[in-house]
Amino acid sequence: MNDPRSTTPHLEKYYSKRAAEYEQVYEKPERQRELEWLRRRIPEILRGRRVLEVACGTGYWTQYIAPAAHHIYAGDISEAVLEIARDKPIAKGKATFVKADAVTLDGVPPGCNGAFAGFWWSHVKKSGITQFVANLSRRLEPGSMVVILDNQFAQWSSTPLSRRDAEGNTYQMRKLANGEEFEVLKNFPTAAELADAVRPVAREAHMESLTYYWLMVFTLK
Ligand SMILES: C[S@@+](CC[C@H](N)C(=O)[O-])C[C@H]1O[C@@H](n2cnc3c(N)ncnc32)[C@H](O)[C@@H]1O
């Protein structure tokens, strides 16, 4: 099927159905040390900024970024995850949750000078990454700080890859608690691919590689 969008069409449905069980992904014992580090590192980078969060999900990262940020505008396409996010213990006035499409970014508020996207990059087709980076940077102020967090593939901890398509995108079969299965696009880009993707818009970019995660931090021109 020739899908004009840069991610897979059933992704919203999959995450909506997974909403209540989503945060189990943050309970994997082997990942706790790195998560603890990331929970301190990410808010520090975005301290004092007006942050746009893309595909915020249940607000797991929003709750840690909000206290450090000036304000965080967190968007997701799924009402089911936003409902959970709105219940996070975040001080009044620090976060705004909105329904927003990460592909078009239509309607996201202007004036942000920081951005965060957790585990969204890996769901974007390789052919859609340039457009995502360009779209995001167009919505932000010059000099904005952008933080992208995603997974490294770790054989002993990650869901196995089920196939690779002609463009090189990789997929996983994901099973929900009710037994329903979804094929989900999940890419594991190399450091070189990441650097190439942000070069057109970034003044400075660097990667922080852990065992289970990678962080890419860049400043917009
Ligand atoms: C892997 S989860 C990441 C959630 C959150 N950022 C985190 O790190 O915990 C991916 C999120 O993308 C959202 N999503 C799927 N398609 C989307 C789209 N077109 N626009 C915005 N969000 C989308 C899903 O609802 C889901 O919450």
The ligand as a Gaussian input file, in Angstrom:
#p B3LYP/6-31G(d) Opt

LIG

0 1
 C        5.858000       5.346000      21.871000
 S        4.529000       6.365000      22.356000
 C        5.447000       7.664000      23.138000
 C        4.702000       8.352000      24.215000
 C        5.532000       9.320000      25.049000
 N        6.224000      10.281000      24.215000
 C        6.532000       8.606000      25.914000
 O        7.736000       8.763000      25.657000
 O        6.149000       7.917000      26.862000
 C        4.043000       7.070000      20.827000
 C        2.892000       8.058000      20.930000
 O        2.619000       8.578000      19.627000
 C        1.247000       8.858000      19.563000
 N        0.883000       9.024000      18.154000
 C        0.648000       8.099000      17.203000
 N        0.400000       8.677000      16.023000
 C        0.471000      10.028000      16.243000
 C        0.321000      11.165000      15.424000
 N        0.059000      11.067000      14.113000
 N        0.447000      12.383000      15.998000
 C        0.697000      12.519000      17.326000
 N        0.866000      11.474000      18.149000
 C        0.764000      10.247000      17.611000
 C        0.604000       7.691000      20.238000
 O       -0.715000       7.984000      20.635000
 C        1.573000       7.472000      21.404000
 O        1.135000       8.177000      22.543000

